[in-house]
Amino acid sequence: MTAFVKSPSAFKLMREPEAAEYLQLSISYLRKLRMGKITSSPPITFFKIGRAVRYAREDLDQWLGNQGRYQTTAQVPTPKKYEK
């Protein structure tokens, strides 16, 4: 079996504070996302090395790219015009 290895430059791992700053989130919110406690968003991919948690920039970019929304409601009602 052949292991898939990315080049070192493409595989920079970030610690929790770095990843939270990169995503402009608090560390506690990032942890909740990782553990799946935020149900409105899919969990963030992470690496567990011993007790250390690390995030790949590529995974953070992919997660962030999937967070875009076009609208927050299914149908936006148009205001009615009242005639005199």
Contacts in CASP RR format, 6 or more apart in sequence:
PFRMAT RR
TARGET T0000
AUTHOR 0000-0000-0000
METHOD contacts of the structure
MODEL  1
MTAFVKSPSAFKLMREPEAAEYLQLSISYLRKLRMGKITSSPPITFFKIG
RAVRYAREDLDQWLGNQGRYQTTAQVPTPKKYEK
10 58 0 8 1.000
11 56 0 8 1.000
11 58 0 8 1.000
12 56 0 8 1.000
12 57 0 8 1.000
13 47 0 8 1.000
13 54 0 8 1.000
13 55 0 8 1.000
13 56 0 8 1.000
14 22 0 8 1.000
14 54 0 8 1.000
14 55 0 8 1.000
14 56 0 8 1.000
14 57 0 8 1.000
14 60 0 8 1.000
15 52 0 8 1.000
15 53 0 8 1.000
15 54 0 8 1.000
16 27 0 8 1.000
16 30 0 8 1.000
16 31 0 8 1.000
16 53 0 8 1.000
16 55 0 8 1.000
17 27 0 8 1.000
18 55 0 8 1.000
19 30 0 8 1.000
19 55 0 8 1.000
19 60 0 8 1.000
20 26 0 8 1.000
20 27 0 8 1.000
20 29 0 8 1.000
20 30 0 8 1.000
22 57 0 8 1.000
22 60 0 8 1.000
23 30 0 8 1.000
23 60 0 8 1.000
23 64 0 8 1.000
25 33 0 8 1.000
29 38 0 8 1.000
30 44 0 8 1.000
32 38 0 8 1.000
33 41 0 8 1.000
33 43 0 8 1.000
33 44 0 8 1.000
34 43 0 8 1.000
34 44 0 8 1.000
34 46 0 8 1.000
34 53 0 8 1.000
35 43 0 8 1.000
36 43 0 8 1.000
41 67 0 8 1.000
42 63 0 8 1.000
42 66 0 8 1.000
44 55 0 8 1.000
44 59 0 8 1.000
44 60 0 8 1.000
44 63 0 8 1.000
45 55 0 8 1.000
45 56 0 8 1.000
45 59 0 8 1.000
45 62 0 8 1.000
45 63 0 8 1.000
46 53 0 8 1.000
46 54 0 8 1.000
46 55 0 8 1.000
46 59 0 8 1.000
47 53 0 8 1.000
47 54 0 8 1.000
47 55 0 8 1.000
47 56 0 8 1.000
48 54 0 8 1.000
END
